[in-house]
Every structure is written in structure tokens, then in C-alpha cells.
Amino acid sequence: MFTSEKIKEWLEEIEERPGSAPVIVQFIANRLKDLNTWNEELRAENIALRTDKRVDDYERQIAHLQYQLDLIKRQYGGQFPQAEQLETADEVEEIEMMSMLIYTGDGRIGRIELDLTDIEDGVTIGELRGLPGPDAAPRLLAIPTNEELLFLFASGRIATCSVAGLPIQTISTDEPFDWDTAPIPNSPQAGDSLVCLAPISRLALSDYFVQTSQRGFIKKIRMALASSIMENHYIGTGAKIDHDGPFALTLSGKDENFVLVTRDGYLRYTPVEVSPHTIVEAMRLKPTDRMTSAFTMPPDKTLLVMTQLGKAIQHTGDSLELVTDLGRVGVALYSKTRRDAGVRVVGAAAVAESDWGLALHSNGWVSLHSVSQILANGTVPVEWELSAFTVFSSGESTKNTKTTKV
């Protein structure tokens, strides 16, 4: 508390100047009050430790941190990366295997592995039979096989699984794959449905979860809450009006910008920082419109939007208008005439010319396309309409890939 030298100093001060005594006494009283408060806090913490409550909290926090570290090491050949690698996001090894995931609301997931050392532009890689109709159209995701997935359900429930833990299906043009036989690795509960698969390996390097709803509402969640969210297997729906529900969950840094694209061809480009921690309407949609894509947009990438007719719409990052006010109608990507004619968006992504696109056609065909060719031609060749479209980065592994025509 107080050293003997300090006490002696105070006594001498009082003897020489008696008027200072009240000030010194008040200082000692305040100090004793602070010490008593700290003592009570320490007592409460000791009680919590003795009852194992605080120990359980610490163990949960440690387990979550270990989980995040394991996810990072998985991306860097099983070793923890150097600081420079984390800053540049450069993995230790080139990506050679990519997993294409096709999933539907009933929880069925088809996983098809793509060997990136030998891929061709414009080739049909296989056929899926028995896919659901337009009202329950499947979604596409292409990610490295060493990724971790978060399952988001319509109820707000979540689950996690590694991509490598999902069964692999084989498809080809000679042997179509029957969708009814696709596995359900995490079955939705009664009345629930699977709405999104989100890669989360960079959880520890992100600042927020950004959650978007089907009707254009948005909410960001601090990563400090990730431990509780993962432990409780629940993140919420991110929706606040009738006939709405969760659409996507994305990891984001605090300085990143976010893109929202709707099925009717409207765009919203906004900084993540302006999004609140409560659910708000980020983009005003017409009653029949729904979200089709939500993702972060690096300034050096190109925005690629694909319609069901195979028409590609592109905008460079610096040509997009960054808006900070929420709740307004988005920017129209094409004319009202085309919209009234039935043109609809089936997918959008931030792309580089070295990337590759995967297109799911309404007849079940799955085709592979070089993004550089899509940007040059402005189209993806189609005989049937497209049901879904996604893009993936192949790194340096595809610099010697072939180019063929369908």
C-alpha cells in the first residue's frame, strides 16, 4: 500500500504545514477506496476460478484460438506462416486441387475435384441430372480443397466442416450424376434449409462477419464474438421483415468495400465500415427482387456479372461509385427494356484475368471458362440458360492450360 518512507514524508509535511493535513488524509482515503475495489474484484475472480466458471471461459477462448491457428496453418502447408506471408496472403504451396461445390436448400452437396494442372477453357466437365427447378435453384462455390466451410441455415443455425471431409462425386459427359444420390453431410432440421456455404479459413485475419439477407439487409458482427457464435452454433438470420431470410455470410477486413448484386440487375458498392452492427436495409429492393451475390471487392479487381443468357457485364474497381448512404435503390447494371424482357443475374464476382469461371446450365451441364476469354468476348457460350455461375482463382498452376472451344 504505502511505503514507510512515504508515510514519514507525509508526517513531516503535516508538522511543517498543518494546513496540508486534510489534503493528505483525503488522498489516503481515496487510495484506500481504490484498493478496496480492486480487492473485491480479485476476490470475485478467485471465487469464479474456484467454481470453475472462469476456467471454463478461458478454456473455451483457448480452444477457439487454437481452432483459428489450425485453420491458418492448413493454408500454409501445415506450418504457421511468417508475418510477410500473412500480409500478402501468399500460401506456401501453389493450389493444385480445387473443389467445386454444388448445393441446394435440402442440404445436398455435390463435391467435384478439379485438377488445376490440366484444365481447358470452354470444356463441359460433366452433367447433373434431377436438379431442382428455378424456385430452388442450386448455388455454386469453388474453393481450395484445404478450406474450412461454415454452413449457414435459414434459422440462423451454423455448422462447420472441412472441404476435404465432404464426399467426392465423379461427373462426366459420359456418366451423368444423379442429384438425388448426392449426400447430405449436415441435414437441416425440420422446417429449416441450407442457404449458404462460406469459406472461413481466414477467420483469425478478419475483422468482421458481414451477414446479408435475401431482401438486401446487412449487418456486420465483430470478430470478438466469433468464439461465442461458433460455440453456440448460432449467428442469427440477419433479417427483420416478413418474407426475408439469410442469404450470405462473408469474412471482411475493416478497410474493405462490399458489393451487393440482385437478381434483377441492381448493384450496391459500399465500405464495410459504414455498415452498422445492427440489421439495416443496405439496398432497397423491389418486392419480387432478391440478392444473388454478396462479396468484398478489392480495388484492383474487375467486377464480373453474369446473366442467365450468358451475357457478361464488367466494371473495373475504380469505375464503381462507392456510396456511403444506405437504404437506397442500387445502380442498374442494364436497361429496363432488358429487365422487362426477363434478363436476370445468376452470379457475380470480383475477378482477375487469370481466374476461371464455372457455369451451371439449366440442363445440368457444368462448363469451365477462362475469365480472360469471358472479359474479351463478353459472353459465355450457352445452348440453354444458365442457372448459376461462380469464379475461382487458380494461382500460377494454370499458366500452361489449354484453350479449346465447346
Solvent accessible surface area in square Angstrom, and as a share of the most:
residue,aa,sasa,rsa
1,M,158,0.70
2,F,50,0.21
3,T,85,0.49
4,S,82,0.53
5,E,125,0.56
6,K,81,0.34
7,I,80,0.40
8,K,129,0.55
9,E,93,0.42
10,W,28,0.10
11,L,103,0.51
12,E,80,0.36
13,E,49,0.22
14,I,52,0.26
15,E,138,0.62
16,E,124,0.55
17,R,134,0.49
18,P,95,0.60
19,G,67,0.64
20,S,24,0.16
21,A,25,0.19
22,P,91,0.57
23,V,106,0.61
24,I,20,0.10
25,V,92,0.53
26,Q,103,0.46
27,F,106,0.44
28,I,48,0.24
29,A,48,0.37
30,N,73,0.37
31,R,85,0.31
32,L,79,0.39
33,K,145,0.61
34,D,64,0.33
35,L,43,0.21
36,N,89,0.46
37,T,65,0.38
38,W,127,0.45
39,N,73,0.37
40,E,80,0.36
41,E,104,0.47
42,L,107,0.53
43,R,131,0.48
44,A,60,0.47
45,E,61,0.27
46,N,71,0.36
47,I,83,0.42
48,A,15,0.11
49,L,66,0.33
50,R,178,0.65
51,T,90,0.52
52,D,81,0.42
53,K,132,0.56
54,R,72,0.26
55,V,54,0.31
56,D,61,0.32
57,D,34,0.17
58,Y,95,0.36
59,E,101,0.45
60,R,99,0.36
61,Q,94,0.42
62,I,111,0.56
63,A,62,0.48
64,H,21,0.09
65,L,106,0.53
66,Q,87,0.39
67,Y,58,0.22
68,Q,16,0.07
69,L,71,0.36
70,D,60,0.31
71,L,1,0.00
72,I,7,0.04
73,K,62,0.26
74,R,79,0.29
75,Q,15,0.07
76,Y,1,0.01
77,G,47,0.45
78,G,46,0.44
79,Q,129,0.57
80,F,102,0.42
81,P,9,0.06
82,Q,118,0.52
83,A,63,0.49
84,E,112,0.50
85,Q,48,0.21
86,L,42,0.21
87,E,147,0.66
88,T,84,0.49
89,A,45,0.35
90,D,82,0.43
91,E,70,0.32
92,V,84,0.48
93,E,118,0.53
94,E,105,0.47
95,I,46,0.23
96,E,96,0.43
97,M,72,0.32
98,M,3,0.01
99,S,0,0.00
100,M,0,0.00
101,L,0,0.00
102,I,1,0.00
103,Y,7,0.03
104,T,8,0.04
105,G,32,0.31
106,D,73,0.38
107,G,1,0.01
108,R,59,0.22
109,I,2,0.01
110,G,2,0.02
111,R,7,0.03
112,I,13,0.06
113,E,57,0.26
114,L,13,0.07
115,D,67,0.35
116,L,0,0.00
117,T,75,0.43
118,D,83,0.43
119,I,10,0.05
120,E,45,0.20
121,D,14,0.07
122,G,5,0.05
123,V,49,0.28
124,T,32,0.19
125,I,37,0.19
126,G,0,0.00
127,E,32,0.14
128,L,4,0.02
129,R,139,0.51
130,G,55,0.53
131,L,40,0.20
132,P,46,0.29
133,G,43,0.42
134,P,132,0.83
135,D,154,0.80
136,A,56,0.44
137,A,45,0.35
138,P,6,0.04
139,R,70,0.26
140,L,19,0.09
141,L,31,0.15
142,A,8,0.06
143,I,12,0.06
144,P,29,0.18
145,T,25,0.15
146,N,55,0.28
147,E,21,0.09
148,E,10,0.04
149,L,0,0.00
150,L,0,0.00
151,F,2,0.01
152,L,0,0.00
153,F,0,0.00
154,A,34,0.27
155,S,53,0.34
156,G,0,0.00
157,R,42,0.15
158,I,3,0.01
159,A,13,0.10
160,T,56,0.33
161,C,36,0.22
162,S,33,0.21
163,V,0,0.00
164,A,66,0.51
165,G,55,0.53
166,L,5,0.03
167,P,65,0.41
168,I,95,0.48
169,Q,20,0.09
170,T,115,0.67
171,I,15,0.08
172,S,37,0.24
173,T,80,0.47
174,D,129,0.67
175,E,127,0.57
176,P,41,0.26
177,F,27,0.11
178,D,66,0.34
179,W,6,0.02
180,D,95,0.49
181,T,92,0.54
182,A,2,0.02
183,P,35,0.22
184,I,66,0.34
185,P,56,0.35
186,N,42,0.22
187,S,74,0.48
188,P,24,0.15
189,Q,110,0.49
190,A,112,0.87
191,G,93,0.90
192,D,24,0.12
193,S,36,0.23
194,L,6,0.03
195,V,19,0.11
196,C,6,0.04
197,L,6,0.03
198,A,5,0.04
199,P,49,0.31
200,I,1,0.01
201,S,2,0.01
202,R,81,0.29
203,L,0,0.00
204,A,42,0.33
205,L,68,0.34
206,S,17,0.11
207,D,58,0.30
208,Y,27,0.10
209,F,1,0.00
210,V,1,0.01
211,Q,1,0.00
212,T,1,0.01
213,S,0,0.00
214,Q,58,0.26
215,R,37,0.13
216,G,0,0.00
217,F,16,0.07
218,I,1,0.00
219,K,48,0.20
220,K,9,0.04
221,I,10,0.05
222,R,117,0.43
223,M,30,0.13
224,A,89,0.69
225,L,80,0.40
226,A,1,0.00
227,S,26,0.17
228,S,54,0.35
229,I,17,0.09
230,M,25,0.11
231,E,83,0.37
232,N,97,0.50
233,H,105,0.47
234,Y,117,0.44
235,I,12,0.06
236,G,13,0.13
237,T,43,0.25
238,G,4,0.04
239,A,22,0.17
240,K,127,0.54
241,I,79,0.40
242,D,118,0.61
243,H,164,0.73
244,D,27,0.14
245,G,10,0.09
246,P,1,0.01
247,F,18,0.08
248,A,7,0.06
249,L,8,0.04
250,T,28,0.17
251,L,29,0.14
252,S,2,0.01
253,G,16,0.16
254,K,110,0.47
255,D,123,0.64
256,E,65,0.29
257,N,29,0.15
258,F,1,0.00
259,V,0,0.00
260,L,1,0.00
261,V,0,0.00
262,T,0,0.00
263,R,100,0.36
264,D,9,0.04
265,G,0,0.00
266,Y,27,0.10
267,L,10,0.05
268,R,13,0.05
269,Y,12,0.04
270,T,0,0.00
271,P,23,0.14
272,V,1,0.00
273,E,88,0.39
274,V,52,0.30
275,S,3,0.02
276,P,42,0.27
277,H,78,0.35
278,T,89,0.52
279,I,39,0.20
280,V,42,0.24
281,E,59,0.26
282,A,0,0.00
283,M,1,0.00
284,R,134,0.49
285,L,17,0.08
286,K,104,0.44
287,P,112,0.71
288,T,103,0.60
289,D,1,0.01
290,R,64,0.24
291,M,10,0.04
292,T,30,0.17
293,S,11,0.07
294,A,16,0.12
295,F,31,0.13
296,T,27,0.16
297,M,3,0.01
298,P,47,0.30
299,P,103,0.65
300,D,123,0.64
301,K,58,0.25
302,T,27,0.16
303,L,0,0.00
304,L,1,0.00
305,V,0,0.00
306,M,0,0.00
307,T,0,0.00
308,Q,20,0.09
309,L,88,0.44
310,G,1,0.01
311,K,83,0.35
312,A,6,0.05
313,I,19,0.10
314,Q,75,0.33
315,H,67,0.30
316,T,73,0.42
317,G,7,0.07
318,D,131,0.68
319,S,72,0.47
320,L,20,0.10
321,E,121,0.54
322,L,80,0.40
323,V,27,0.15
324,T,87,0.51
325,D,62,0.32
326,L,48,0.24
327,G,12,0.12
328,R,144,0.52
329,V,86,0.50
330,G,10,0.09
331,V,83,0.48
332,A,53,0.41
333,L,21,0.10
334,Y,15,0.06
335,S,57,0.37
336,K,139,0.59
337,T,107,0.62
338,R,78,0.28
339,R,18,0.06
340,D,100,0.52
341,A,83,0.64
342,G,31,0.30
343,V,10,0.05
344,R,77,0.28
345,V,4,0.02
346,V,27,0.15
347,G,3,0.03
348,A,13,0.10
349,A,17,0.13
350,A,22,0.17
351,V,1,0.00
352,A,36,0.28
353,E,116,0.52
354,S,70,0.45
355,D,8,0.04
356,W,12,0.04
357,G,0,0.00
358,L,0,0.00
359,A,0,0.00
360,L,0,0.00
361,H,8,0.04
362,S,63,0.41
363,N,37,0.19
364,G,1,0.01
365,W,82,0.29
366,V,0,0.00
367,S,3,0.02
368,L,3,0.01
369,H,7,0.03
370,S,13,0.08
371,V,0,0.00
372,S,37,0.24
373,Q,73,0.32
374,I,3,0.02
375,L,26,0.13
376,A,80,0.62
377,N,100,0.51
378,G,13,0.12
379,T,63,0.37
380,V,2,0.01
381,P,84,0.53
382,V,49,0.28
383,E,142,0.64
384,W,138,0.48
385,E,88,0.39
386,L,5,0.03
387,S,34,0.22
388,A,6,0.05
389,F,12,0.05
390,T,20,0.11
391,V,22,0.13
392,F,8,0.03
393,S,64,0.41
394,S,1,0.00
395,G,42,0.40
396,E,105,0.47
397,S,19,0.12
398,T,12,0.07
399,K,151,0.64
400,N,135,0.69
401,T,34,0.19
402,K,106,0.45
403,T,95,0.55
404,T,55,0.32
405,K,193,0.82
406,V,118,0.68
